[in-house]
Amino acid sequence: MVTKQATGSRTGPGPAPGHARKAAKRKSPYPYALYLPAAVVFLVIFLVPTAMAFYFALTRWTLFDSTFVGLDNFRDFLAEQNLRVGFVNTLIYAVVTSGLKVVLGLLLGVLLTSRLRLRGFLRSVVFFPVLVSTVAVGITFSVLLKPDTGLVNQALALVGIDGRDWLGDATTALLSVALVDVWKGVGLATVIYIAGIMSIPQEYHQAVAVDGGGAWHRFRHVTLPLSWPATYSVIILSFIGGLRSFDLIWTMTRGGPGFTSDTIASIIYKQYQAGFFGLSTAGNVLLFLIVSAIAVPLNYYLGRRQVTA
């Protein structure tokens, strides 16, 4: 009697065909090769320059030679007379700009996701400043904020308010630049909030409506807590950007009047201008460490809140 074997049955010792295919798939280098271009770019653009910056921070260097001086550059930079003012200004600038971007971005996000006519056009208007060059924005507002001929003071004069020298007064220079920064960057925060709000399931809003809640209840109990991932992103991006801000401040005030609107980044640039390349490189390394020391714990704390929210 002849017995036929079922097709695909095992005929001898060894792993099953399915297991063999899985093992071969795990050993294949193909998935990891896809990471290679990004790894090369990350190595060339970030890791190599960072390592070189840490080395040159320990030297006095020019374009053609360098002399190792150890930690002298760091000691000299920390001894800068206006460094304490610059550090305080940097923190104030970062807190003010990031806080206002969160608040205004959330309010504009709620407004531009409502049943508002022309909301598509208004979204474009809000986002437009993000696309404009920072230097161009700084030059434009420097003209608008001039004490005698600026349109801001002329508009205030129409309602009987005496304008100030917004960029020339030590008490208003840094705040004026911060408000311009908010005007330019709030569009990006708004787009992030729009994406976060639109991802909230409509069932939650409908449940609040069934319970008799109005617009405030929907915002308080649904939109605000469930848009936390967007808030988390806006805080991190805005705060890090505020700590590193340079171009707008330099274009509008150059750190003045005096040193009253100097930030760490503008102090570093002044060292570059003076030809102290090793000193300014040490300042850049210190700024990198300061941003990391603030951003990493902040990211961890906000990330934990995001998980528990």
Secondary structure as a PSIPRED ss2 file (coil, helix, strand):
# PSIPRED VFORMAT (PSIPRED V4.0)

   1 M C   1.000  0.000  0.000
   2 V C   1.000  0.000  0.000
   3 T C   1.000  0.000  0.000
   4 K C   1.000  0.000  0.000
   5 Q C   1.000  0.000  0.000
   6 A C   1.000  0.000  0.000
   7 T C   1.000  0.000  0.000
   8 G C   1.000  0.000  0.000
   9 S C   1.000  0.000  0.000
  10 R C   1.000  0.000  0.000
  11 T C   1.000  0.000  0.000
  12 G C   1.000  0.000  0.000
  13 P C   1.000  0.000  0.000
  14 G C   1.000  0.000  0.000
  15 P C   1.000  0.000  0.000
  16 A C   1.000  0.000  0.000
  17 P H   0.000  1.000  0.000
  18 G H   0.000  1.000  0.000
  19 H H   0.000  1.000  0.000
  20 A H   0.000  1.000  0.000
  21 R H   0.000  1.000  0.000
  22 K H   0.000  1.000  0.000
  23 A H   0.000  1.000  0.000
  24 A H   0.000  1.000  0.000
  25 K H   0.000  1.000  0.000
  26 R H   0.000  1.000  0.000
  27 K H   0.000  1.000  0.000
  28 S C   1.000  0.000  0.000
  29 P C   1.000  0.000  0.000
  30 Y H   0.000  1.000  0.000
  31 P H   0.000  1.000  0.000
  32 Y H   0.000  1.000  0.000
  33 A H   0.000  1.000  0.000
  34 L C   1.000  0.000  0.000
  35 Y C   1.000  0.000  0.000
  36 L H   0.000  1.000  0.000
  37 P H   0.000  1.000  0.000
  38 A H   0.000  1.000  0.000
  39 A H   0.000  1.000  0.000
  40 V H   0.000  1.000  0.000
  41 V H   0.000  1.000  0.000
  42 F H   0.000  1.000  0.000
  43 L H   0.000  1.000  0.000
  44 V H   0.000  1.000  0.000
  45 I H   0.000  1.000  0.000
  46 F H   0.000  1.000  0.000
  47 L H   0.000  1.000  0.000
  48 V H   0.000  1.000  0.000
  49 P H   0.000  1.000  0.000
  50 T H   0.000  1.000  0.000
  51 A H   0.000  1.000  0.000
  52 M H   0.000  1.000  0.000
  53 A H   0.000  1.000  0.000
  54 F H   0.000  1.000  0.000
  55 Y H   0.000  1.000  0.000
  56 F H   0.000  1.000  0.000
  57 A C   1.000  0.000  0.000
  58 L C   1.000  0.000  0.000
  59 T E   0.000  0.000  1.000
  60 R E   0.000  0.000  1.000
  61 W E   0.000  0.000  1.000
  62 T C   1.000  0.000  0.000
  63 L C   1.000  0.000  0.000
  64 F C   1.000  0.000  0.000
  65 D C   1.000  0.000  0.000
  66 S E   0.000  0.000  1.000
  67 T E   0.000  0.000  1.000
  68 F E   0.000  0.000  1.000
  69 V C   1.000  0.000  0.000
  70 G C   1.000  0.000  0.000
  71 L C   1.000  0.000  0.000
  72 D H   0.000  1.000  0.000
  73 N H   0.000  1.000  0.000
  74 F H   0.000  1.000  0.000
  75 R H   0.000  1.000  0.000
  76 D H   0.000  1.000  0.000
  77 F H   0.000  1.000  0.000
  78 L H   0.000  1.000  0.000
  79 A C   1.000  0.000  0.000
  80 E C   1.000  0.000  0.000
  81 Q C   1.000  0.000  0.000
  82 N C   1.000  0.000  0.000
  83 L H   0.000  1.000  0.000
  84 R H   0.000  1.000  0.000
  85 V H   0.000  1.000  0.000
  86 G H   0.000  1.000  0.000
  87 F H   0.000  1.000  0.000
  88 V H   0.000  1.000  0.000
  89 N H   0.000  1.000  0.000
  90 T H   0.000  1.000  0.000
  91 L H   0.000  1.000  0.000
  92 I H   0.000  1.000  0.000
  93 Y H   0.000  1.000  0.000
  94 A H   0.000  1.000  0.000
  95 V H   0.000  1.000  0.000
  96 V H   0.000  1.000  0.000
  97 T H   0.000  1.000  0.000
  98 S H   0.000  1.000  0.000
  99 G H   0.000  1.000  0.000
 100 L H   0.000  1.000  0.000
 101 K H   0.000  1.000  0.000
 102 V H   0.000  1.000  0.000
 103 V H   0.000  1.000  0.000
 104 L H   0.000  1.000  0.000
 105 G H   0.000  1.000  0.000
 106 L H   0.000  1.000  0.000
 107 L H   0.000  1.000  0.000
 108 L H   0.000  1.000  0.000
 109 G H   0.000  1.000  0.000
 110 V H   0.000  1.000  0.000
 111 L H   0.000  1.000  0.000
 112 L C   1.000  0.000  0.000
 113 T C   1.000  0.000  0.000
 114 S C   1.000  0.000  0.000
 115 R C   1.000  0.000  0.000
 116 L C   1.000  0.000  0.000
 117 R C   1.000  0.000  0.000
 118 L C   1.000  0.000  0.000
 119 R H   0.000  1.000  0.000
 120 G H   0.000  1.000  0.000
 121 F H   0.000  1.000  0.000
 122 L H   0.000  1.000  0.000
 123 R H   0.000  1.000  0.000
 124 S H   0.000  1.000  0.000
 125 V H   0.000  1.000  0.000
 126 V H   0.000  1.000  0.000
 127 F H   0.000  1.000  0.000
 128 F H   0.000  1.000  0.000
 129 P H   0.000  1.000  0.000
 130 V H   0.000  1.000  0.000
 131 L H   0.000  1.000  0.000
 132 V C   1.000  0.000  0.000
 133 S C   1.000  0.000  0.000
 134 T H   0.000  1.000  0.000
 135 V H   0.000  1.000  0.000
 136 A H   0.000  1.000  0.000
 137 V H   0.000  1.000  0.000
 138 G H   0.000  1.000  0.000
 139 I H   0.000  1.000  0.000
 140 T H   0.000  1.000  0.000
 141 F H   0.000  1.000  0.000
 142 S H   0.000  1.000  0.000
 143 V H   0.000  1.000  0.000
 144 L H   0.000  1.000  0.000
 145 L C   1.000  0.000  0.000
 146 K C   1.000  0.000  0.000
 147 P C   1.000  0.000  0.000
 148 D C   1.000  0.000  0.000
 149 T C   1.000  0.000  0.000
 150 G C   1.000  0.000  0.000
 151 L H   0.000  1.000  0.000
 152 V H   0.000  1.000  0.000
 153 N H   0.000  1.000  0.000
 154 Q H   0.000  1.000  0.000
 155 A H   0.000  1.000  0.000
 156 L H   0.000  1.000  0.000
 157 A H   0.000  1.000  0.000
 158 L H   0.000  1.000  0.000
 159 V C   1.000  0.000  0.000
 160 G C   1.000  0.000  0.000
 161 I C   1.000  0.000  0.000
 162 D C   1.000  0.000  0.000
 163 G C   1.000  0.000  0.000
 164 R C   1.000  0.000  0.000
 165 D C   1.000  0.000  0.000
 166 W C   1.000  0.000  0.000
 167 L C   1.000  0.000  0.000
 168 G C   1.000  0.000  0.000
 169 D C   1.000  0.000  0.000
 170 A C   1.000  0.000  0.000
 171 T C   1.000  0.000  0.000
 172 T C   1.000  0.000  0.000
 173 A H   0.000  1.000  0.000
 174 L H   0.000  1.000  0.000
 175 L H   0.000  1.000  0.000
 176 S H   0.000  1.000  0.000
 177 V H   0.000  1.000  0.000
 178 A H   0.000  1.000  0.000
 179 L H   0.000  1.000  0.000
 180 V H   0.000  1.000  0.000
 181 D H   0.000  1.000  0.000
 182 V H   0.000  1.000  0.000
 183 W H   0.000  1.000  0.000
 184 K H   0.000  1.000  0.000
 185 G H   0.000  1.000  0.000
 186 V H   0.000  1.000  0.000
 187 G H   0.000  1.000  0.000
 188 L H   0.000  1.000  0.000
 189 A H   0.000  1.000  0.000
 190 T H   0.000  1.000  0.000
 191 V H   0.000  1.000  0.000
 192 I H   0.000  1.000  0.000
 193 Y H   0.000  1.000  0.000
 194 I H   0.000  1.000  0.000
 195 A H   0.000  1.000  0.000
 196 G H   0.000  1.000  0.000
 197 I H   0.000  1.000  0.000
 198 M H   0.000  1.000  0.000
 199 S C   1.000  0.000  0.000
 200 I C   1.000  0.000  0.000
 201 P C   1.000  0.000  0.000
 202 Q H   0.000  1.000  0.000
 203 E H   0.000  1.000  0.000
 204 Y H   0.000  1.000  0.000
 205 H H   0.000  1.000  0.000
 206 Q H   0.000  1.000  0.000
 207 A H   0.000  1.000  0.000
 208 V H   0.000  1.000  0.000
 209 A H   0.000  1.000  0.000
 210 V H   0.000  1.000  0.000
 211 D C   1.000  0.000  0.000
 212 G C   1.000  0.000  0.000
 213 G C   1.000  0.000  0.000
 214 G C   1.000  0.000  0.000
 215 A H   0.000  1.000  0.000
 216 W H   0.000  1.000  0.000
 217 H H   0.000  1.000  0.000
 218 R H   0.000  1.000  0.000
 219 F H   0.000  1.000  0.000
 220 R H   0.000  1.000  0.000
 221 H H   0.000  1.000  0.000
 222 V H   0.000  1.000  0.000
 223 T H   0.000  1.000  0.000
 224 L H   0.000  1.000  0.000
 225 P H   0.000  1.000  0.000
 226 L H   0.000  1.000  0.000
 227 S C   1.000  0.000  0.000
 228 W H   0.000  1.000  0.000
 229 P H   0.000  1.000  0.000
 230 A H   0.000  1.000  0.000
 231 T H   0.000  1.000  0.000
 232 Y H   0.000  1.000  0.000
 233 S H   0.000  1.000  0.000
 234 V H   0.000  1.000  0.000
 235 I H   0.000  1.000  0.000
 236 I H   0.000  1.000  0.000
 237 L H   0.000  1.000  0.000
 238 S H   0.000  1.000  0.000
 239 F H   0.000  1.000  0.000
 240 I H   0.000  1.000  0.000
 241 G H   0.000  1.000  0.000
 242 G H   0.000  1.000  0.000
 243 L H   0.000  1.000  0.000
 244 R C   1.000  0.000  0.000
 245 S C   1.000  0.000  0.000
 246 F C   1.000  0.000  0.000
 247 D H   0.000  1.000  0.000
 248 L H   0.000  1.000  0.000
 249 I H   0.000  1.000  0.000
 250 W H   0.000  1.000  0.000
 251 T H   0.000  1.000  0.000
 252 M H   0.000  1.000  0.000
 253 T C   1.000  0.000  0.000
 254 R C   1.000  0.000  0.000
 255 G C   1.000  0.000  0.000
 256 G C   1.000  0.000  0.000
 257 P C   1.000  0.000  0.000
 258 G C   1.000  0.000  0.000
 259 F C   1.000  0.000  0.000
 260 T C   1.000  0.000  0.000
 261 S C   1.000  0.000  0.000
 262 D C   1.000  0.000  0.000
 263 T C   1.000  0.000  0.000
 264 I H   0.000  1.000  0.000
 265 A H   0.000  1.000  0.000
 266 S H   0.000  1.000  0.000
 267 I H   0.000  1.000  0.000
 268 I H   0.000  1.000  0.000
 269 Y H   0.000  1.000  0.000
 270 K H   0.000  1.000  0.000
 271 Q H   0.000  1.000  0.000
 272 Y H   0.000  1.000  0.000
 273 Q H   0.000  1.000  0.000
 274 A C   1.000  0.000  0.000
 275 G C   1.000  0.000  0.000
 276 F C   1.000  0.000  0.000
 277 F H   0.000  1.000  0.000
 278 G H   0.000  1.000  0.000
 279 L H   0.000  1.000  0.000
 280 S H   0.000  1.000  0.000
 281 T H   0.000  1.000  0.000
 282 A H   0.000  1.000  0.000
 283 G H   0.000  1.000  0.000
 284 N H   0.000  1.000  0.000
 285 V H   0.000  1.000  0.000
 286 L H   0.000  1.000  0.000
 287 L H   0.000  1.000  0.000
 288 F H   0.000  1.000  0.000
 289 L H   0.000  1.000  0.000
 290 I H   0.000  1.000  0.000
 291 V H   0.000  1.000  0.000
 292 S H   0.000  1.000  0.000
 293 A H   0.000  1.000  0.000
 294 I H   0.000  1.000  0.000
 295 A H   0.000  1.000  0.000
 296 V H   0.000  1.000  0.000
 297 P H   0.000  1.000  0.000
 298 L H   0.000  1.000  0.000
 299 N H   0.000  1.000  0.000
 300 Y H   0.000  1.000  0.000
 301 Y H   0.000  1.000  0.000
 302 L H   0.000  1.000  0.000
 303 G H   0.000  1.000  0.000
 304 R H   0.000  1.000  0.000
 305 R H   0.000  1.000  0.000
 306 Q H   0.000  1.000  0.000
 307 V H   0.000  1.000  0.000
 308 T H   0.000  1.000  0.000
 309 A C   1.000  0.000  0.000
